[in-house]
Amino acid sequence: MGGTPFVSCSDNKTPPFMGAILMGIILTPPAHAQSVSFSKEIAPIIQRRCVGCHGERTNLGEWRAHTFAALLKSGASDKAMLVPGKPEASELYRRILTKDENLRMPKSDDALDARQLSLVKRWITEGANFDGANKTALLKTLLGPRTHPAAPASYRTPVPVLALAFMPGGKALAVGGYNEVTLWDVETGKLLRRIGGLPQRIQSLQVSREGKTLLVGGGIPGEYGEVALVELATGKRRVLDTFGDLVLTARFNADETRVAAGGAEGSVRCYSVKDGERLWSMSVHADWVTSVAFSADSKFVASASRDHTVKVYETDGTLYTTYGGHNRQYGQYKGQAPVYSLSFSGGTALSVGGSKWIQQWEPEKAKSESGDAGDMEDRFFKQGHARFLAHNCEKELYQLCLKGDQVFTLASDGIVKLLDLTTQREVRSFGQSGDFTFCLDADLTAQKIAVGGFDGTVRIFEVATGEQKLAFSARPLSSLAQRH
């Protein structure tokens, strides 16, 4: 290192210790030497600043940016949006850099700041590399789990109750709130605890058998979805996956080693509870996935949808069959309706929705009765193996809760019915809420039913009598209750 221009010594030689320091300076990379990550640094910028005008549903300038594959394509100008290694030749960089208000993007919005501009430039200079798993995946699915804001200390107004679940023993009830889950005493309606750090909207709740873990599905409509496991003792959240839209449903299998989830983006996914690995993902529905369920032996996973079908998958995610009983065009039980809820009694599936019947069917027999378009009319005229149990509700059924041979159904107007599957008869009906209701759970140990609805009210009924025992607003009014 003798004669280095950085150090001047009287004998024109660099001391050994100074040589070591200088070697460290020369060999230590600058703070920004690490390559820019598209998924972590560039995708969030494009998603928040570009996709609103250049997304799935809008393509101003004939250019879309909702996936990596899409943003590579030229728009109406036919100029290359990205030229790896050459930011000045890349139309994307030129448009976000220019001072011309008629050309600069985002249009009619604040310009990108200096840090964002520098990141984009460095990323293109480094080769505009993609570090995700799928170039056609929505950018918003690459962003990873979000850190959610704290729940409000108190609610100025009730929020709709879209999910609830009894704790084991039926003495406490978990209720979905705003960025939190609240726990309530079902005898008094007293707030027991608040578990925060969760998605804005809670759409699905299930408590593990031992009461140690809460399975939570939710998100922000049209923007973000999340399925997570929460330790009830600590409130610690472990995110299994994120989605591009709301997670509407998530369920454990019988031995709680797997979780299935689905939602508004139409996909169904399955995970290992132990390590959080995504085991498979399928996107065969044409509309929202409203409910998922495992068969009792975990041989099948089924998903219900607003597209009038129930899909059945094998353990590896292979599509086994499609049940079309909610899309019958001919015969006695004709009618086309969305399917909102699904459950299994052993190997028999039960599904409900907009039709007049609770439908009971078996995946194996549904597969054997399936065919093609050529014999569709003959097949629909035949009743097949499915049983159609009339529920006699005026409104569509949003949820069913199966407990042994007893099935509880919830209509959108708040009417709950208890039906016996053995006798195929209605046992009793429970009161009407007067507002839209969305969620239902039952605990036979405590002999109680809980119903939640749009007005934020939770109603508790006795199973044996049908009497309403309690009604309370699931609305925290104080920050003094325990929070995690």
C-alpha positions in Angstrom: 0.0 0.0 0.0 3.1 2.3 -0.1 2.6 5.6 -1.9 -1.2 5.6 -1.4 -2.6 9.0 -2.3 -4.9 9.0 0.7 -2.0 9.3 3.3 1.0 11.5 3.4 4.0 10.4 5.5 7.3 12.1 5.9 9.1 9.0 4.6 6.5 8.5 1.9 5.6 5.1 3.3 2.3 4.1 4.9 2.5 2.6 8.4 1.4 -1.0 8.6 -1.7 -0.2 10.8 -2.7 2.6 8.4 -2.4 0.2 5.5 -4.8 -2.2 7.2 -7.3 0.6 7.8 -7.1 1.8 4.2 -7.5 -1.8 2.9 -10.7 -2.0 5.0 -12.0 1.3 3.6 -11.3 0.2 0.0 -12.7 -3.3 0.4 -15.7 -2.4 2.5 -18.7 -1.9 0.1 -20.7 1.3 0.3 -23.9 1.3 2.4 -26.1 0.9 -0.7 -24.0 -1.9 -2.4 -26.6 -4.5 -1.7 -28.8 -5.1 -4.8 -32.2 -3.4 -4.8 -35.0 -5.9 -4.1 -37.9 -5.7 -6.5 -40.3 -7.4 -4.1 -39.3 -5.4 -1.0 -38.4 -2.0 -2.4 -39.7 -1.5 -6.0 -43.0 -3.4 -5.9 -44.4 -1.3 -3.0 -43.7 1.9 -4.9 -45.3 0.7 -8.1 -48.3 -0.8 -6.2 -49.0 2.4 -4.3 -48.2 5.0 -6.9 -48.9 3.3 -10.3 -51.4 0.5 -10.1 -54.4 2.7 -9.4 -54.3 4.0 -13.0 -52.4 1.0 -14.5 -53.9 -2.0 -12.9 -56.1 -5.0 -13.5 -59.2 -3.0 -14.3 -57.6 0.2 -15.6 -54.9 0.6 -18.3 -54.5 4.3 -19.0 -52.0 4.7 -21.7 -52.6 1.1 -22.6 -50.2 0.0 -19.9 -50.7 -2.1 -16.8 -48.3 -2.5 -13.9 -50.2 -4.9 -11.6 -47.7 -7.7 -12.2 -44.0 -7.7 -13.1 -44.8 -9.4 -16.4 -47.3 -6.6 -17.2 -45.0 -3.7 -16.5 -42.4 -5.0 -18.9 -44.8 -4.5 -21.8 -44.9 -1.3 -23.8 -47.9 1.1 -23.6 -49.5 3.2 -26.2 -46.2 5.0 -27.0 -44.5 1.6 -28.0 -41.4 2.7 -26.1 -39.6 0.2 -23.9 -40.8 0.6 -20.3 -37.7 -1.1 -18.9 -34.2 -1.4 -20.6 -32.1 -3.4 -18.1 -28.9 -1.5 -17.2 -30.1 1.7 -18.8 -32.5 3.8 -16.7 -32.3 6.9 -19.1 -33.5 4.6 -21.9 -36.4 3.2 -19.8 -39.7 5.0 -20.3 -40.8 4.1 -16.8 -37.9 6.0 -15.3 -38.2 8.9 -17.7 -41.8 9.4 -16.9 -41.3 9.4 -13.1 -38.3 11.7 -13.4 -39.5 14.4 -15.9 -40.5 17.9 -14.6 -43.0 18.2 -17.4 -46.4 18.0 -15.7 -48.1 16.8 -18.8 -45.8 13.8 -19.0 -44.8 13.0 -15.4 -46.2 10.0 -13.6 -48.1 9.7 -11.3 -50.3 12.1 -13.1 -52.2 14.7 -11.1 -50.4 13.5 -7.9 -47.3 14.2 -6.0 -44.0 13.2 -7.7 -41.9 10.4 -6.3 -39.5 11.6 -3.7 -35.7 11.5 -4.1 -35.3 8.3 -2.3 -37.8 6.5 -4.5 -36.4 7.9 -7.7 -32.9 6.7 -6.6 -34.2 3.2 -5.8 -35.8 2.8 -9.2 -32.7 4.1 -11.0 -30.4 1.8 -9.1 -32.8 -1.2 -9.7 -32.8 -0.6 -13.5 -29.1 0.0 -13.5 -28.5 -3.3 -11.8 -30.5 -5.1 -14.5 -34.1 -4.6 -13.4 -34.0 -8.0 -11.8 -37.1 -9.9 -10.5 -36.6 -11.7 -7.1 -40.1 -13.1 -6.7 -41.4 -16.6 -7.4 -43.9 -15.8 -10.1 -43.7 -12.9 -12.6 -47.5 -13.0 -13.2 -48.4 -12.7 -9.5 -50.1 -9.5 -8.4 -47.6 -7.1 -7.1 -49.6 -6.7 -3.9 -49.1 -10.4 -3.1 -45.3 -9.8 -3.1 -45.3 -7.3 -0.4 -45.4 -9.7 2.5 -47.3 -9.5 5.8 -48.2 -6.0 7.0 -47.7 -4.4 10.3 -51.2 -3.4 11.3 -52.1 -0.2 13.1 -53.3 -0.4 16.7 -57.0 -0.8 17.3 -58.8 2.3 18.4 -58.8 2.8 22.2 -62.6 3.0 22.0 -65.1 2.7 19.2 -67.1 5.8 18.3 -69.6 3.6 16.6 -70.2 -0.1 16.4 -68.5 -2.1 13.6 -70.2 -5.0 11.9 -69.5 -8.4 13.5 -68.4 -10.6 10.6 -66.9 -13.4 12.6 -67.1 -15.0 16.0 -66.2 -18.2 17.8 -66.8 -19.7 21.2 -63.8 -20.5 23.4 -63.7 -24.1 24.6 -66.4 -24.6 27.3 -68.6 -21.8 25.9 -68.0 -19.3 28.7 -66.2 -16.7 26.5 -66.7 -15.6 22.9 -64.1 -14.3 20.4 -65.5 -11.6 18.2 -63.9 -9.9 15.2 -63.3 -6.1 15.7 -61.4 -3.3 14.0 -57.7 -4.4 13.7 -58.4 -6.7 16.7 -60.3 -9.6 18.1 -62.2 -9.0 21.4 -63.1 -11.6 24.0 -66.4 -11.3 25.9 -68.1 -13.0 28.8 -71.2 -14.6 27.4 -73.1 -14.5 30.7 -72.6 -10.8 31.4 -71.5 -9.2 28.0 -68.4 -7.9 29.8 -65.2 -7.2 27.7 -62.5 -9.6 29.0 -59.6 -8.9 26.7 -58.4 -7.3 23.4 -56.0 -8.9 21.0 -54.6 -6.4 18.6 -52.2 -6.1 15.7 -54.6 -7.9 13.4 -56.1 -7.1 9.9 -58.5 -4.2 9.6 -61.5 -6.4 8.9 -61.8 -9.9 10.6 -63.8 -12.2 8.3 -63.1 -15.7 9.8 -62.3 -17.0 13.3 -61.8 -20.5 14.6 -60.4 -21.5 18.0 -58.3 -24.6 18.3 -59.7 -27.5 20.4 -57.5 -26.8 23.4 -58.1 -23.1 23.2 -54.5 -22.1 22.7 -54.6 -20.9 19.1 -56.9 -18.6 17.1 -57.1 -19.0 13.4 -57.8 -15.6 11.8 -58.7 -14.6 8.3 -59.3 -11.0 7.1 -57.7 -8.0 5.4 -58.7 -4.9 3.6 -61.3 -5.1 0.8 -59.8 -5.0 -2.7 -56.3 -4.5 -1.3 -54.9 -7.1 1.1 -55.7 -10.5 2.7 -54.1 -12.4 5.5 -54.5 -15.8 7.2 -52.7 -16.0 10.5 -52.4 -18.1 13.7 -52.5 -16.2 17.0 -51.2 -17.6 20.3 -54.0 -16.7 22.7 -51.7 -16.6 25.8 -49.4 -14.0 24.3 -51.3 -12.5 21.4 -48.3 -13.3 19.1 -49.3 -13.5 15.5 -47.8 -15.9 12.9 -48.8 -15.1 9.4 -49.3 -18.2 7.1 -49.8 -16.2 3.9 -51.0 -13.0 2.4 -53.5 -12.6 -0.5 -54.4 -9.9 -3.0 -57.8 -9.4 -1.4 -59.8 -10.3 1.7 -59.5 -13.7 3.2 -63.1 -14.7 3.8 -62.7 -18.2 5.2 -60.1 -20.3 7.0 -60.4 -23.6 8.7 -58.3 -26.3 10.5 -58.6 -29.9 9.5 -59.7 -32.5 12.2 -56.3 -33.0 13.8 -55.3 -29.3 13.4 -52.2 -30.1 11.3 -53.4 -28.3 8.3 -55.2 -25.1 7.4 -57.2 -24.3 4.3 -58.1 -20.7 3.3 -59.8 -18.8 0.5 -61.3 -15.4 -0.3 -62.3 -12.7 -2.6 -59.5 -13.2 -5.1 -60.9 -16.7 -5.8 -58.0 -18.9 -4.8 -57.9 -21.8 -2.3 -54.7 -22.6 -0.5 -53.6 -25.2 2.0 -50.9 -24.9 4.7 -48.9 -27.0 7.2 -49.6 -25.7 10.7 -46.2 -26.9 12.0 -43.9 -24.9 9.7 -46.4 -22.7 7.8 -45.4 -24.1 4.4 -47.9 -23.6 1.7 -48.7 -27.1 0.5 -50.8 -26.1 -2.6 -52.8 -23.4 -4.2 -55.7 -23.6 -6.7 -57.6 -21.0 -8.6 -60.5 -22.7 -10.3 -63.5 -20.7 -9.0 -64.9 -17.8 -11.1 -65.9 -15.7 -8.0 -65.3 -15.3 -4.3 -64.5 -18.3 -2.2 -66.9 -18.0 0.7 -66.3 -21.1 2.7 -63.8 -24.0 3.0 -64.0 -27.3 4.9 -62.1 -30.5 5.4 -63.8 -33.9 5.4 -63.6 -35.7 8.8 -60.7 -37.9 7.6 -58.9 -35.0 5.8 -59.2 -36.9 2.6 -60.8 -34.0 0.9 -60.8 -30.2 1.1 -63.9 -28.5 -0.3 -64.5 -24.8 -1.2 -67.8 -23.0 -1.8 -68.2 -20.0 -4.0 -70.5 -17.3 -5.3 -70.0 -18.9 -8.7 -72.8 -21.5 -7.7 -70.4 -24.4 -7.2 -68.5 -26.4 -4.6 -65.1 -27.7 -5.6 -63.5 -30.7 -4.0 -59.8 -31.3 -3.9 -57.6 -34.2 -2.9 -54.9 -33.9 -0.2 -52.3 -32.7 -2.8 -54.6 -30.0 -4.2 -55.7 -31.9 -7.3 -59.2 -31.1 -8.3 -61.3 -34.2 -7.5 -64.8 -33.1 -8.6 -67.2 -30.2 -8.8 -70.6 -30.3 -7.1 -73.2 -28.4 -9.2 -76.3 -28.9 -7.1 -76.6 -25.2 -6.5 -76.6 -24.6 -10.2 -79.4 -26.9 -11.3 -81.2 -25.8 -14.5 -83.7 -28.6 -14.7 -85.8 -30.9 -12.5 -87.6 -30.5 -9.2 -84.7 -28.8 -7.4 -83.8 -26.4 -10.2 -82.3 -23.0 -9.2 -79.0 -21.1 -9.5 -77.6 -19.5 -6.4 -74.4 -18.6 -4.7 -73.0 -20.9 -2.1 -72.1 -19.2 1.2 -71.3 -22.0 3.7 -70.0 -25.5 3.7 -69.3 -28.2 6.3 -68.7 -32.0 6.5 -70.5 -34.6 8.6 -68.1 -37.5 8.3 -67.8 -38.0 4.6 -71.0 -36.2 3.8 -70.9 -32.6 2.7 -73.6 -30.0 3.6 -73.8 -26.7 1.6 -76.1 -23.8 1.8 -76.6 -20.4 0.1 -79.2 -18.6 -1.9 -81.3 -21.7 -2.7 -84.3 -23.0 -0.7 -82.5 -26.1 0.5 -79.7 -27.4 2.6 -78.0 -29.8 0.2 -76.4 -33.1 1.5 -74.0 -34.9 -0.8 -70.9 -37.1 -1.0 -67.8 -36.2 -3.0 -67.4 -39.8 -4.4 -70.9 -40.0 -5.6 -70.9 -36.5 -7.0 -67.8 -37.5 -9.0 -69.5 -40.6 -10.4 -72.6 -38.6 -11.4 -70.6 -35.9 -13.2 -70.5 -35.8 -17.0 -70.1 -33.4 -19.9 -72.3 -30.8 -21.6 -73.7 -33.4 -23.9 -75.6 -35.2 -21.1 -76.2 -32.2 -18.9 -80.0 -32.1 -19.5 -80.5 -35.8 -18.6 -78.3 -35.5 -15.5 -80.1 -32.4 -14.2 -83.5 -34.1 -14.6 -82.3 -36.9 -12.3 -82.3 -36.2 -8.6 -79.0 -38.2 -8.1 -77.8 -39.1 -4.7 -78.1 -35.6 -3.1 -80.7 -34.9 -0.5 -82.4 -31.5 -0.4 -83.6 -30.4 3.0 -86.0 -27.4 2.8 -85.0 -24.8 5.4 -88.2 -22.6 4.9 -86.4 -19.3 5.4 -87.4 -16.4 3.3 -83.9 -15.0 3.1 -80.7 -16.7 1.9 -78.6 -18.6 4.3 -75.2 -17.1 5.1 -73.9 -19.8 7.5 -74.3 -23.2 8.8 -72.8 -24.7 12.0 -72.7 -28.5 12.2 -72.5 -30.2 15.6 -73.0 -34.0 15.3 -76.4 -34.6 13.8 -77.6 -31.1 14.7 -77.1 -28.3 12.1 -77.7 -24.7 13.0 -78.4 -22.3 10.1 -78.3 -18.5 9.9 -80.3 -16.5 7.4 -79.4 -13.0 6.4 -82.3 -11.5 8.4 -81.0 -13.1 11.6 -83.3 -16.1 11.9 -81.5 -19.1 13.3 -82.8 -22.6 12.9 -81.9 -25.9 14.4 -82.5 -29.0 12.2 -81.9 -32.6 12.9 -80.1 -34.5 10.1 -81.3 -37.9 11.2 -85.0 -37.0 11.1 -84.6 -34.4 8.4 -86.8 -32.1 10.5 -86.7 -28.7 12.0 -86.3 -28.8 15.8 -86.8 -25.1 16.6 -86.4 -21.5 15.3 -84.6 -18.7 17.0 -85.5 -15.0 16.8 -85.0 -12.4 14.1 -82.5 -9.6 14.6 -84.0 -6.9 12.4 -80.7 -6.2 10.7 -78.3 -8.1 8.4 -76.6 -10.9 10.3 -73.4 -12.6 9.1 -71.9 -15.1 11.6 -73.0 -17.9 13.8 -71.3 -20.4 16.3 -72.7 -23.0 18.7 -71.3 -24.6 21.8 -73.2 -27.7 22.9 -71.2 -27.9 26.2 -72.7 -24.6 27.2 -75.8 -25.2 25.2 -75.5 -21.7 23.7 -75.6 -20.1 20.2 -74.0 -16.8 19.3 -75.0 -14.6 16.4 -73.3 -11.4 15.1 -74.5 -8.8 12.6 -74.2 -5.6 10.8 -75.2 -3.4 13.8 -72.3 -4.7 15.9 -74.7 -6.6 18.2 -74.0 -10.1 19.5 -77.0 -12.2 20.6 -76.7 -15.3 22.8 -79.5 -17.9 22.7 -80.2 -21.1 24.7 -80.1 -24.2 22.5 -82.7 -26.1 24.5 -85.4 -23.4 24.6 -84.5 -21.0 21.8 -84.7 -18.1 24.3 -82.4 -15.1 23.8 -80.4 -14.8 27.0 -78.2 -11.8 26.2 -77.6 -9.1 23.7 -74.6 -6.8 23.8 -72.7 -4.4 21.5 -69.3 -5.8 20.8 -67.9 -2.3 21.0 -64.9 -1.5 23.3 -65.6 1.8 25.0 -62.4 1.9 27.1 -58.7 1.2 26.7 -58.6 -0.2 30.2 -59.4 -3.7 29.1 -56.3 -5.9 28.6 -54.7 -5.5 25.2 -52.0 -7.4 23.4 
